[in-house]
Amino acid sequence: MLLLAALVGVLATGSSSSSAGASVPSSAATETLATVQQKFPDQAGSTGSADTLQLVLTTKDATSITTPAAAAKVAHVLADARSVAHVATVTDPLDAKTSFVSADKTTAVATLTFTGLTEDDRQTVYDDVVKVADQARADFQVEVGGQLVAEGAPGAGIGEIAGVLVAFVVLFLTFGSLLVAGANMLVALTGVGIGTLGILAYGSINPIQGTTLTLATMLGLAVGIDYSLFILTRFRAELREGRSVEAAIGRATGTAGTAVVFAGLTVIIALVALIVVRISFITEMGIAGAFGVLVAVLMSLTLLPVLMRSLGRRILPRRERDQTTAETPTAAAHTTHAPTTTSTPVTTGPHAHDDVSRAPDTGPGSFLQRWVNVIIARPVLAIVAAVIVLLIVAAPLLSMKTASNVPGGTDPTSTQRAAYTQVLDKFGGVQSPLLILLTGKDAGRTVDQVSNGFRGLGDVQSVVPGKVTATGDAALITVIPRGGPIDDSTKDLVHLIRDNIDTIPGVQLRVTGETAIGIDGDAALNAALIKYVIVIVVLAFLLLVLMFRSILVPLTATLGYLLSVGASFGASVAVFQWGWLDRLIPAPQGDPMLSILPIILVGVLFGLAMDYQMFLVSRIHEMHGKGFSPKEAIRRGFTTSAPVLVAAASIMAVVFGGFATSESAVAASIAFGLVVGVIADAFLVRTVIMPALLVLMGNAAWWFPAWLERILPNLDVEGHALDADTTATKSQLATTPPTPA
């Protein structure tokens, strides 16, 4: 409560309400822009202004817009535009001084500039301009270009709510109790609430992007549900072993809770590691997501034990409460000299699922038993089939295109995008000019020569020679490309100019402008992705070596993770770049993938994949350590741990699936990529490929160099020391004769 009060206080007193901007490390284009602004101060605003809009008017019958009749109608539209509040100027595209008419005379563009705008009246002013456009559509095809209102954080929609409800249904089916499912969901939602308040409190001091909060909420909810599920499952198992409520809470927290801490730390490390990409807004998203996961872990270790104490034996099905009451340690203390037998061993770790092991041969447990038996019998077929499916899903990855931003807005159906496309078709890349800075002692004398050279290039629409400094050591040329800012032809043009930076003696050519900055930003993000993938792969291998004391298991697990990531990327390309699910997902589709998406997916899926690997394979490892043959260890470990893993992955998939219905392209693409990644990793990599590989590897799977064993610390990830202490205590009690009365 103190934490909540503090966060609310910070949120209430914070004064910042703006959104943070996205920035990438300094690039050649940004450094050149600084030089341009230094040498040509009046060029500072050349990269565009947020306080402008464009009215793009096109004749309906392809006749000339310069005819007297059409010109009169254009003048009427411009007069209506000038009457809009806060409009400072409206250019006349038919005036010789401000002419902006296409070569075929069918399209004209008027630019509206505004003054005195506040955040509160931007939307109203924009709506008024749209009304002017609507009225003009009686005579022209009219679109409104530009953006006065920044995209805000998407609010919670019906999809997110539906995802939470479906997750609750999965919890009910898993536990068979509305009470337990409700307690699980309460812990998760409380964690999300605290995490959200914390991020908003920070955002009131230091502005953040809307998608930062979305990612943190999405992750906090998903892992919060899963972590509570693991601990509650172990708590029920301990009660069924005859322990008191207090003892069961202690052991559940000490075993499953310990594993939850390690699992949460894995996700947190993966998200915080985003700092290595050195891109501010991605680092911000990673740290916010890590904070959401941290709060989820803390809630599962603090609030959940309180709820377990309040629920007591009511957490068990009604038919089992009386049976376990008779088997409490208090009652058993009077008969410690008698042998005690149980039908199944006490399971350890968050995946302990005596609910399944004690159930009759029906339901998910029996299905998964038959499932693993098929894999053990035909491991090669299982691996080949799963890998083929994953490769097919990942295939669209080969055509993935990325962009740091989408020109014309993220919605392909908007009037803003239509205006941008119309201007691009009629005027080339006039909305995304390249600024060419010439520096050197001969810059002023060679500006015409350089301009003529650009006019001879096929990807150049037009060239506008600019100003020359008084000393003649710098000149500026504006090059209008034929393509848009994310077209390959424009990128090739930028690279061509840079490749010939020193071809003219005494002059150096450099490129800047929004288009060049965007190209550099996209390249920086792609380079950051490669760096991050290397960091994550190495980190995954080292963590798994430390956990499993094996070389082959971490190697195969890491390769499996890469297959999951590939499937996530491929499906995201098919949906958001190709538009395959346009009817089902409301977010805009048909654009290049946003450059931040692959990096975020790599980080989040790494944490989740390592969780699934630990929850599943650690139980198999334990069975092998007890002396079971490789196949029997796989059978026993898989049957015990897989039901909870399946439930956890299903919950994550439906939670992420709810967020995938967001209208925000960033939020929806991240969520959808996580849905596919979770399904691929949990249901193909961990429950098909990994057990099949363990069958083929046999005892070699657990080989570990003796010298490495001696130097590495032994992490008790699942609290096995508690089981050892309990075994020793029982052994001591069994060999100690009872005290005479």
LOTIMI-281285 format. One line per 5 residues: number of its first residue (from 1); their letters; for each residue x, y, z of C-alpha. Coordinates in Angstrom, 3 decimals. Layout:
N
NUM	a	X/Y/Z; ...
This chain:
741
1	mllla	0.000/0.000/0.000; 2.892/2.362/0.788; 4.340/1.645/-2.659; 1.001/2.347/-4.321; 0.607/5.595/-2.391
6	alvgv	4.108/6.726/-3.334; 3.561/5.980/-7.019; 0.212/7.764/-7.065; 1.836/10.747/-5.369; 4.589/10.972/-7.963
11	latgs	2.035/10.583/-10.751; -0.135/13.334/-9.297; 2.703/15.808/-8.859; 4.505/15.031/-12.150; 4.214/17.788/-14.686
16	ssssa	5.252/16.199/-17.961; 2.495/15.176/-20.342; 4.319/14.925/-23.612; 5.577/11.824/-25.337; 9.202/11.040/-25.694
21	gasvp	10.804/11.223/-29.068; 12.568/8.312/-30.666; 16.249/8.764/-31.273; 19.105/6.682/-32.580; 22.824/7.179/-32.067
26	ssaat	24.523/9.958/-33.998; 24.903/9.077/-37.671; 26.538/10.609/-40.719; 23.246/12.266/-41.670; 22.626/13.806/-38.231
31	etlat	26.193/15.101/-38.023; 25.848/16.634/-41.491; 22.548/18.248/-40.534; 24.271/19.951/-37.603; 26.849/21.355/-40.039
36	vqqkf	24.072/22.546/-42.379; 22.328/24.358/-39.535; 25.609/25.954/-38.548; 26.542/27.213/-42.003; 22.968/27.934/-43.183
41	pdqag	20.975/28.985/-40.078; 17.857/29.751/-42.104; 17.847/26.110/-43.239; 17.181/24.818/-39.687; 13.560/24.134/-40.410
46	stgsa	14.134/22.507/-43.757; 13.509/19.042/-42.446; 9.857/19.800/-41.943; 7.476/21.206/-39.336; 4.723/19.563/-37.343
51	dtlql	2.513/22.657/-37.678; 1.673/22.304/-41.369; -0.940/20.415/-43.379; -1.447/19.956/-47.108; -4.629/19.969/-49.140
56	vlttk	-4.047/17.749/-52.178; -6.665/18.499/-54.853; -7.045/16.366/-57.999; -9.593/16.817/-60.758; -12.058/13.970/-61.075
61	datsi	-12.077/13.730/-64.867; -8.302/14.163/-65.408; -8.868/17.639/-66.848; -6.517/20.507/-66.118; -6.870/22.076/-62.689
66	ttpaa	-5.606/25.383/-64.128; -8.721/26.060/-66.235; -10.720/29.120/-65.133; -13.619/27.018/-63.824; -11.380/24.709/-61.836
71	aakva	-9.243/27.603/-60.608; -12.343/29.349/-59.234; -13.299/26.241/-57.310; -9.739/25.941/-55.971; -9.913/29.563/-54.797
76	hvlad	-13.161/28.777/-52.934; -11.525/25.818/-51.158; -8.538/27.948/-50.149; -10.873/30.627/-48.754; -12.598/28.005/-46.582
81	arsva	-9.189/26.798/-45.389; -8.143/30.336/-44.392; -11.222/30.572/-42.146; -10.052/27.703/-39.944; -8.835/28.786/-36.523
86	hvatv	-5.062/29.210/-36.038; -4.345/29.175/-39.783; -1.511/31.606/-40.457; -1.006/31.147/-44.208; -2.461/29.134/-47.079
91	tdpld	-0.361/28.912/-50.241; -2.046/29.199/-53.608; -0.735/26.343/-55.787; -1.954/28.118/-58.947; -0.031/31.311/-58.207
96	aktsf	3.202/31.611/-60.168; 5.195/32.450/-57.024; 3.964/29.465/-55.017; 3.111/27.118/-57.873; 2.632/23.489/-56.833
101	vsadk	0.934/21.821/-59.815; 1.777/18.412/-61.238; 3.267/18.010/-64.707; -0.005/16.635/-66.078; -1.909/19.635/-64.608
106	ttava	-4.379/17.403/-62.758; -3.153/17.862/-59.177; -2.419/20.903/-57.032; -1.135/21.071/-53.471; -1.855/23.894/-51.018
111	tltft	0.151/24.140/-47.797; -1.494/25.368/-44.588; 0.680/26.715/-41.778; -0.599/27.272/-38.244; 0.318/29.453/-35.317
116	glted	-0.610/29.517/-31.641; -1.571/25.850/-31.507; -1.807/24.131/-28.125; -2.000/20.407/-27.399; -5.682/20.803/-26.535
121	drqtv	-6.818/22.397/-29.797; -4.699/20.467/-32.327; -7.316/17.765/-32.808; -10.110/20.334/-33.266; -8.117/22.280/-35.854
126	yddvv	-7.245/19.099/-37.736; -10.916/18.039/-37.762; -11.894/21.458/-39.151; -9.405/21.077/-42.019; -10.810/17.609/-42.753
131	kvadq	-14.297/19.169/-42.918; -13.018/21.644/-45.501; -11.684/18.701/-47.515; -14.995/16.874/-47.211; -16.896/19.862/-48.581
136	aradf	-14.444/20.212/-51.489; -14.952/16.579/-52.541; -18.018/17.652/-54.480; -15.622/19.136/-57.064; -12.267/17.403/-56.499
141	qvevg	-10.634/14.345/-55.105; -9.237/15.844/-51.907; -6.870/14.407/-49.299; -5.328/15.987/-46.197; -1.605/15.409/-45.805
146	gqlva	0.559/15.967/-42.756; -0.082/15.381/-39.079; -0.999/17.838/-36.357; -1.894/15.267/-33.712; 0.714/12.748/-32.549
151	egapg	-0.361/9.155/-32.144; -0.988/8.407/-28.498; -0.787/5.189/-26.558; -3.544/2.776/-27.603; -6.163/2.297/-24.936
156	agige	-7.321/-1.088/-23.702; -9.701/-2.586/-26.238; -12.099/-5.490/-26.374; -9.296/-7.801/-27.521; -7.180/-7.179/-24.422
161	iagvl	-10.191/-7.734/-22.161; -11.123/-10.906/-24.057; -7.547/-12.160/-23.673; -7.736/-11.741/-19.902; -11.104/-13.534/-19.780
166	vafvv	-9.811/-16.457/-21.850; -6.747/-16.640/-19.592; -9.099/-16.887/-16.616; -10.955/-19.740/-18.316; -7.651/-21.576/-18.882
171	lfltf	-6.812/-21.112/-15.195; -10.202/-22.487/-14.199; -9.751/-25.533/-16.429; -6.251/-26.053/-15.028; -7.209/-25.817/-11.352
176	gsllv	-10.848/-26.846/-11.546; -11.707/-24.036/-9.108; -13.024/-20.519/-9.633; -11.559/-19.536/-6.269; -8.014/-20.543/-7.174
181	aganm	-8.275/-19.090/-10.671; -9.514/-15.831/-9.166; -6.625/-15.684/-6.692; -4.158/-16.296/-9.507; -5.668/-13.546/-11.641
186	lvalt	-5.875/-11.135/-8.684; -2.135/-11.396/-8.052; -1.337/-10.848/-11.732; -3.668/-7.849/-12.112; -2.368/-6.266/-8.915
191	gvgig	1.153/-6.554/-10.254; 0.089/-4.989/-13.553; -1.575/-2.147/-11.681; 1.509/-1.385/-9.600; 3.824/-1.750/-12.581
196	tlgil	1.663/0.562/-14.696; 1.529/3.185/-11.958; 5.290/2.998/-11.567; 5.913/3.526/-15.278; 3.348/6.337/-15.473
201	aygsi	4.932/7.960/-12.423; 8.293/7.848/-14.179; 6.668/9.109/-17.375; 5.236/12.118/-15.540; 8.821/13.166/-14.792
206	npiqg	10.580/11.946/-17.937; 8.335/11.530/-21.035; 7.996/8.014/-22.455; 6.435/6.538/-25.584; 2.997/4.938/-25.468
211	ttltl	4.285/1.580/-26.699; 6.644/1.429/-23.707; 3.674/1.119/-21.366; 1.949/-1.371/-23.666; 4.929/-3.749/-23.687
216	atmlg	5.334/-3.571/-19.905; 1.627/-4.224/-19.338; 1.567/-7.113/-21.789; 4.589/-8.820/-20.246; 3.627/-8.098/-16.650
221	lavgi	0.191/-9.632/-17.108; 1.430/-12.732/-18.929; 4.296/-13.625/-16.602; 2.295/-12.594/-13.541; -0.361/-15.187/-14.356
226	dyslf	2.215/-17.857/-15.175; 4.398/-17.348/-12.103; 1.419/-17.514/-9.751; 0.250/-20.624/-11.603; 3.578/-22.370/-10.907
231	iltrf	3.540/-21.554/-7.185; -0.139/-22.389/-6.681; 0.373/-25.723/-8.424; 3.222/-26.591/-6.060; 1.193/-25.428/-3.046
236	raelr	-1.609/-27.835/-3.945; 0.895/-30.635/-4.427; 2.366/-30.015/-0.957; -1.076/-30.044/0.652; -1.791/-33.346/-1.046
241	egrsv	1.398/-34.736/0.485; -0.159/-34.163/3.902; 1.602/-30.977/4.986; -0.014/-28.210/6.981; -1.010/-24.995/5.214
246	eaaig	1.938/-23.075/6.687; 4.441/-25.795/5.781; 2.999/-26.119/2.269; 3.287/-22.356/1.720; 6.901/-22.421/2.876
251	ratgt	7.864/-25.306/0.621; 5.944/-23.946/-2.380; 7.661/-20.588/-2.010; 11.052/-22.178/-1.380; 10.880/-24.471/-4.424
256	agtav	8.530/-23.058/-7.050; 9.150/-19.526/-5.775; 12.894/-19.972/-6.160; 12.434/-21.124/-9.738; 10.141/-18.161/-10.396
261	vfagl	12.906/-15.823/-9.195; 15.398/-17.397/-11.596; 12.851/-17.407/-14.426; 11.998/-13.766/-13.823; 15.669/-12.821/-13.654
266	tviia	16.205/-14.494/-17.021; 13.493/-12.369/-18.625; 14.724/-9.241/-16.834; 18.310/-9.816/-17.967; 17.146/-10.297/-21.559
271	lvali	15.178/-7.035/-21.489; 17.792/-4.955/-19.692; 20.368/-6.300/-22.174; 18.606/-4.159/-24.785; 20.873/-1.418/-23.506
276	vvris	23.625/-2.893/-25.703; 21.872/-1.584/-28.827; 22.494/1.977/-27.557; 19.166/3.291/-28.866; 17.300/5.323/-26.270
281	fitem	13.672/4.394/-26.897; 14.461/0.674/-27.210; 16.413/0.779/-23.954; 13.426/2.549/-22.412; 11.053/-0.182/-23.575
286	giaga	13.362/-2.907/-22.277; 13.757/-1.367/-18.826; 10.017/-0.716/-18.518; 9.268/-4.313/-19.518; 11.854/-5.557/-17.020
291	fgvlv	10.191/-3.463/-14.310; 6.826/-5.024/-15.123; 8.325/-8.516/-14.830; 10.084/-7.585/-11.568; 6.811/-6.434/-10.030
296	avlms	5.153/-9.692/-11.173; 7.866/-11.724/-9.431; 7.543/-9.678/-6.236; 3.759/-10.077/-6.205; 4.065/-13.847/-6.570
301	ltllp	6.433/-13.956/-3.568; 4.535/-11.539/-1.308; 0.844/-11.150/-2.101; 0.346/-14.728/-3.282; 1.530/-16.389/-0.025
306	vlmrs	-0.921/-14.163/1.864; -3.751/-15.333/-0.376; -2.638/-18.954/-0.023; -2.760/-18.584/3.763; -6.247/-17.067/3.546
311	lgrri	-7.526/-19.790/1.229; -5.926/-22.663/3.130; -7.283/-26.040/2.125; -10.077/-24.438/0.156; -7.507/-24.273/-2.632
316	lprre	-8.069/-28.032/-3.079; -11.141/-29.588/-4.676; -13.825/-30.180/-2.048; -13.520/-33.962/-2.264; -9.812/-33.813/-1.328
321	rdqtt	-9.899/-31.439/1.643; -10.853/-33.988/4.291; -8.380/-36.557/2.928; -5.394/-34.230/3.245; -6.471/-32.985/6.669
326	aetpt	-6.058/-36.480/8.032; -2.519/-36.651/6.641; -1.026/-33.513/8.202; 2.453/-33.740/9.728; 0.900/-33.258/13.181
331	aaaht	-1.014/-36.463/12.834; 1.902/-38.231/11.256; 4.251/-37.255/14.046; 2.781/-39.907/16.317; 3.541/-42.617/13.782
336	thapt	6.998/-41.700/12.557; 8.223/-45.163/13.346; 5.884/-46.618/10.777; 6.886/-46.736/7.107; 5.279/-44.124/4.922
341	ttstp	4.463/-44.764/1.293; 3.171/-42.527/-1.417; 1.898/-43.390/-4.838; 4.168/-40.827/-6.500; 7.321/-39.030/-5.460
346	vttgp	7.126/-35.432/-4.347; 7.824/-33.363/-7.412; 10.065/-30.391/-7.319; 10.157/-27.085/-9.080; 7.433/-24.836/-10.394
351	hahdd	6.301/-27.462/-12.837; 5.368/-29.952/-10.122; 1.932/-31.155/-11.117; 0.703/-33.868/-8.804; -2.749/-32.803/-10.004
356	vsrap	-1.875/-34.751/-13.139; 0.146/-37.569/-11.612; -2.676/-38.433/-9.203; -5.452/-38.033/-11.719; -7.033/-40.990/-13.507
361	dtgpg	-5.870/-41.819/-17.016; -7.956/-39.118/-18.645; -7.536/-35.466/-19.508; -4.481/-33.480/-20.530; -2.077/-35.546/-18.447
366	sflqr	-2.937/-38.791/-20.176; -2.832/-37.065/-23.577; 0.659/-35.737/-22.881; 1.740/-39.192/-21.684; 0.679/-40.644/-25.016
371	wvnvi	2.278/-37.676/-26.760; 5.710/-38.227/-25.214; 5.474/-41.976/-25.836; 5.021/-41.277/-29.551; 8.026/-38.917/-29.540
376	iarpv	10.174/-41.459/-27.697; 9.183/-44.141/-30.193; 9.814/-41.973/-33.302; 12.240/-39.171/-32.374; 13.640/-38.589/-35.875
381	laiva	10.177/-38.246/-37.422; 9.146/-35.857/-34.640; 12.187/-33.630/-35.159; 11.870/-33.541/-38.944; 8.138/-32.759/-38.826
386	avivl	8.522/-29.981/-36.248; 11.490/-28.389/-38.008; 9.677/-28.436/-41.361; 6.666/-26.669/-39.821; 8.899/-24.048/-38.190
391	livaa	10.843/-23.442/-41.404; 7.642/-23.027/-43.411; 6.341/-20.453/-40.920; 9.730/-18.702/-40.939; 10.022/-18.638/-44.760
396	pllsm	8.514/-15.127/-45.227; 11.467/-13.839/-43.195; 13.497/-13.944/-46.418; 11.472/-11.032/-47.810; 11.336/-8.969/-44.622
401	ktasn	11.771/-5.229/-45.105; 12.214/-2.843/-42.201; 11.845/0.896/-41.772; 12.450/3.153/-38.799; 9.189/4.945/-39.635
406	vpggt	6.457/4.661/-42.225; 6.112/7.756/-44.448; 2.634/9.135/-44.738; 1.509/7.616/-41.435; 1.046/4.058/-40.263
411	dptst	-2.517/3.632/-41.558; -2.636/2.768/-45.285; -6.367/3.651/-45.412; -6.047/7.153/-43.928; -6.409/10.415/-45.821
416	qraay	-2.884/11.276/-44.678; -1.459/8.221/-46.442; -3.614/8.858/-49.531; -2.315/12.436/-49.735; 1.279/11.291/-49.354
421	tqvld	0.892/8.644/-52.062; -0.805/11.083/-54.444; 1.988/13.636/-54.073; 4.622/10.902/-54.509; 2.961/9.681/-57.707
426	kfggv	2.615/13.158/-59.192; 5.719/14.946/-57.912; 8.198/12.196/-57.013; 9.965/12.365/-53.665; 9.352/16.066/-53.087
431	qspll	8.162/15.217/-49.567; 11.451/13.472/-48.808; 14.210/15.587/-50.348; 17.891/14.887/-49.905; 20.053/17.783/-48.775
436	illtg	23.531/17.582/-50.313; 26.150/19.591/-48.473; 29.258/20.559/-50.429; 32.238/21.602/-48.331; 35.749/22.590/-49.318
441	kdagr	37.545/25.536/-50.857; 35.963/24.930/-54.291; 32.411/24.197/-53.084; 30.916/27.452/-54.379; 32.561/27.215/-57.814
446	tvdqv	31.508/23.600/-58.419; 27.871/23.759/-57.251; 26.500/23.997/-60.819; 28.743/21.162/-62.002; 27.617/18.915/-59.159
451	sngfr	23.949/19.824/-59.729; 24.176/18.873/-63.407; 25.781/15.586/-62.420; 22.833/14.744/-60.179; 20.339/15.578/-62.954
456	glgdv	21.877/12.838/-65.053; 21.091/10.124/-62.488; 18.093/7.922/-63.226; 16.728/7.930/-59.668; 16.647/11.744/-59.451
461	qsvvp	13.390/13.601/-60.159; 14.794/17.134/-59.994; 17.647/19.183/-58.551; 17.418/22.599/-56.888; 20.754/24.404/-56.386
466	gkvta	20.793/26.102/-53.022; 22.749/28.763/-51.235; 26.493/29.248/-51.077; 28.242/30.686/-48.037; 29.872/34.099/-48.348
471	tgdaa	33.307/32.509/-48.196; 32.383/29.939/-50.839; 33.522/27.027/-48.680; 30.070/25.437/-48.424; 27.050/25.035/-50.693
476	litvi	23.703/23.312/-50.397; 21.851/21.365/-53.103; 18.371/19.880/-52.790; 17.886/16.627/-54.678; 14.343/15.305/-55.182
481	prggp	14.444/11.503/-55.657; 11.917/9.708/-57.808; 11.016/7.262/-55.054; 9.850/7.570/-51.482; 12.133/7.666/-48.440
486	iddst	11.997/3.918/-47.824; 12.208/2.825/-51.460; 15.287/0.855/-52.455; 15.992/3.325/-55.242; 16.277/6.187/-52.736
491	kdlvh	18.545/4.163/-50.463; 20.727/3.288/-53.448; 20.916/6.969/-54.371; 22.109/7.921/-50.876; 24.752/5.190/-50.943
496	lirdn	25.846/6.245/-54.426; 26.413/9.818/-53.289; 28.362/8.663/-50.255; 30.472/6.315/-52.338; 31.565/9.294/-54.431
501	idtip	32.171/11.652/-51.534; 35.645/12.726/-52.693; 35.440/12.336/-56.476; 35.591/16.104/-57.121; 38.971/17.609/-56.140
506	gvqlr	38.703/20.139/-53.334; 35.045/19.283/-52.562; 33.432/16.797/-50.194; 29.804/15.657/-50.634; 27.643/14.711/-47.660
511	vtget	23.949/13.770/-47.467; 21.390/14.742/-44.848; 17.675/15.487/-44.489; 14.888/13.454/-42.918; 15.180/10.749/-45.573
516	aigid	18.911/10.221/-45.054; 18.459/10.318/-41.273; 15.741/7.677/-41.548; 17.928/5.465/-43.748; 20.778/5.759/-41.256
521	gdaal	18.412/5.011/-38.394; 17.135/1.861/-40.074; 20.699/0.725/-40.744; 21.609/1.388/-37.105; 18.675/-0.692/-35.893
526	naali	19.556/-3.575/-38.203; 23.153/-3.494/-36.991; 21.907/-3.381/-33.403; 19.754/-6.447/-34.071; 22.773/-8.472/-35.203
531	kyviv	24.744/-7.384/-32.142; 21.848/-8.184/-29.823; 21.233/-11.620/-31.349; 24.894/-12.506/-30.761; 24.685/-11.305/-27.145
536	ivvla	21.462/-13.231/-26.539; 22.693/-16.475/-28.111; 25.892/-16.425/-26.057; 23.953/-15.520/-22.912; 21.438/-18.315/-23.525
541	flllv	24.170/-20.895/-23.917; 26.020/-19.793/-20.769; 22.880/-19.677/-18.621; 21.800/-23.138/-19.695; 25.280/-24.559/-19.144
546	lmfrs	25.149/-23.169/-15.612; 21.664/-24.572/-14.969; 21.911/-28.024/-16.540; 25.602/-28.893/-16.268; 25.603/-30.005/-19.902
551	ilvpl	27.054/-28.936/-23.251; 24.682/-30.564/-25.739; 21.446/-29.567/-23.991; 22.278/-25.816/-24.002; 23.462/-26.048/-27.612
556	tatlg	20.266/-27.686/-28.868; 18.093/-25.428/-26.698; 19.726/-22.326/-28.182; 19.254/-23.597/-31.730; 15.621/-24.293/-30.888
561	yllsv	15.245/-20.719/-29.650; 16.532/-19.434/-32.993; 13.895/-21.547/-34.768; 11.192/-19.986/-32.578; 12.450/-16.478/-33.325
566	gasfg	12.543/-17.249/-37.048; 8.936/-18.459/-36.953; 7.919/-15.305/-35.080; 9.605/-13.080/-37.671; 8.195/-15.025/-40.613
571	asvav	4.610/-14.942/-39.368; 4.902/-11.229/-38.582; 6.068/-10.523/-42.144; 3.195/-12.548/-43.609; 0.622/-10.684/-41.513
576	fqwgw	1.870/-7.112/-41.197; 3.967/-6.740/-44.352; 1.943/-8.969/-46.680; -1.445/-8.325/-45.056; -2.589/-11.942/-44.770
581	ldrli	-4.873/-11.339/-41.747; -6.159/-7.927/-42.734; -9.749/-8.927/-41.955; -8.940/-10.227/-38.474; -6.337/-7.785/-37.127
586	papqg	-7.449/-4.132/-37.087; -3.899/-2.687/-36.953; -2.613/-1.262/-40.257; -0.985/-3.794/-42.569; 0.902/-3.738/-45.840
591	dpmls	3.874/-1.654/-44.690; 7.503/-2.620/-44.019; 8.148/-4.003/-40.555; 9.112/-1.383/-38.008; 12.813/-1.697/-37.289
596	ilpii	12.308/-1.984/-33.527; 10.100/-5.080/-33.834; 12.802/-7.730/-34.450; 14.920/-6.439/-31.557; 12.018/-6.486/-29.094
601	lvgvl	10.925/-9.966/-30.193; 14.450/-11.352/-29.870; 14.743/-10.082/-26.292; 11.331/-11.087/-24.971; 11.274/-14.506/-26.642
606	fglam	14.723/-15.252/-25.245; 13.467/-14.820/-21.698; 10.334/-16.875/-22.285; 12.167/-19.654/-24.154; 14.692/-20.022/-21.335
611	dyqmf	11.807/-20.239/-18.848; 10.158/-23.034/-20.815; 13.463/-24.854/-21.202; 14.127/-24.702/-17.479; 10.617/-25.729/-16.449
616	lvsri	10.579/-28.745/-18.765; 14.129/-30.065/-19.027; 15.109/-29.552/-15.381; 12.551/-32.167/-14.357; 13.920/-34.593/-16.975
621	hemhg	17.425/-33.836/-15.702; 16.323/-34.586/-12.163; 14.847/-37.947/-13.164; 18.054/-38.833/-14.974; 20.032/-37.896/-11.871
626	kgfsp	17.926/-40.330/-9.827; 19.144/-43.176/-11.976; 16.367/-43.596/-14.512; 17.327/-44.509/-18.067; 17.312/-41.643/-20.570
631	keair	13.974/-42.667/-22.093; 12.313/-43.276/-18.731; 13.662/-39.986/-17.379; 12.181/-38.188/-20.388; 8.858/-39.975/-19.963
636	rgftt	8.570/-39.227/-16.234; 9.906/-35.690/-16.407; 7.806/-34.724/-19.407; 4.584/-36.204/-17.999; 5.034/-34.310/-14.733
641	sapvl	6.093/-30.926/-16.076; 4.448/-30.609/-19.500; 0.832/-30.037/-18.292; 1.754/-26.878/-16.400; 4.018/-25.746/-19.252
646	vaaas	1.158/-26.191/-21.719; -1.204/-24.251/-19.437; 1.357/-21.462/-18.935; 2.100/-21.148/-22.655; -1.617/-21.189/-23.498
651	imavv	-2.231/-18.365/-21.041; 0.626/-16.325/-22.478; -0.634/-16.908/-26.013; -4.167/-15.721/-25.246; -2.940/-12.686/-23.295
656	fggfa	-0.621/-11.656/-26.118; -3.373/-12.514/-28.598; -5.650/-9.987/-26.923; -3.062/-7.251/-27.376; -2.588/-8.324/-31.006
661	tsesa	-6.063/-6.900/-31.694; -4.822/-3.389/-30.849; -5.218/-0.724/-33.516; -1.640/0.390/-32.909; 0.711/-1.143/-35.462
666	vaasi	3.597/-1.276/-32.978; 1.609/-2.871/-30.148; -0.198/-5.329/-32.422; 2.942/-6.434/-34.271; 4.873/-7.025/-31.039
671	afglv	1.978/-8.943/-29.503; 1.356/-11.060/-32.606; 5.040/-11.885/-32.924; 5.044/-13.010/-29.289; 1.939/-15.166/-29.834
676	vgvia	3.609/-17.049/-32.673; 6.932/-17.213/-30.830; 5.365/-18.639/-27.664; 3.329/-21.216/-29.569; 6.332/-22.244/-31.675
681	daflv	8.662/-22.496/-28.695; 6.348/-24.187/-26.204; 4.416/-26.539/-28.480; 7.053/-27.431/-31.074; 10.547/-26.708/-29.778
686	rtvim	10.159/-27.632/-26.086; 7.501/-30.352/-26.257; 8.547/-32.005/-29.543; 12.087/-31.203/-30.634; 13.768/-31.136/-27.203
691	pallv	12.478/-34.505/-25.894; 13.174/-36.107/-29.286; 16.748/-34.779/-29.264; 17.219/-36.004/-25.692; 16.139/-39.473/-26.822
696	lmgna	18.691/-39.452/-29.634; 21.481/-38.094/-27.439; 20.840/-40.538/-24.586; 23.319/-40.301/-21.717; 25.577/-38.074/-23.828
701	awwfp	23.060/-35.255/-23.348; 24.245/-34.869/-19.738; 27.982/-35.150/-20.318; 29.895/-32.317/-18.712; 33.670/-31.787/-18.418
706	awler	34.898/-32.459/-14.885; 37.138/-29.390/-14.864; 34.158/-27.167/-15.748; 32.052/-28.808/-13.055; 34.633/-27.825/-10.444
711	ilpnl	34.795/-24.142/-11.314; 31.115/-23.362/-11.944; 28.813/-22.499/-9.018; 25.947/-24.878/-8.330; 22.649/-23.021/-8.631
716	dvegh	19.777/-24.644/-6.766; 17.309/-23.219/-9.260; 14.312/-25.170/-7.999; 15.043/-25.431/-4.299; 16.098/-29.090/-4.315
721	aldad	17.969/-28.486/-1.054; 14.596/-28.398/0.682; 13.836/-31.881/-0.569; 17.245/-33.074/0.590; 16.668/-31.601/4.051
726	ttatk	13.242/-33.201/4.226; 14.625/-36.599/3.174; 17.367/-36.401/5.783; 14.860/-35.463/8.488; 12.546/-38.322/7.591
731	sqlat	15.477/-40.733/7.575; 16.560/-39.546/11.009; 13.039/-39.880/12.404; 12.679/-43.346/10.935; 15.891/-44.600/12.604
736	tpptp	15.221/-42.965/15.993; 13.187/-45.184/18.318; 10.085/-43.595/19.777; 10.452/-42.131/23.252; 8.683/-44.312/25.841
741	a	5.576/-42.790/27.231
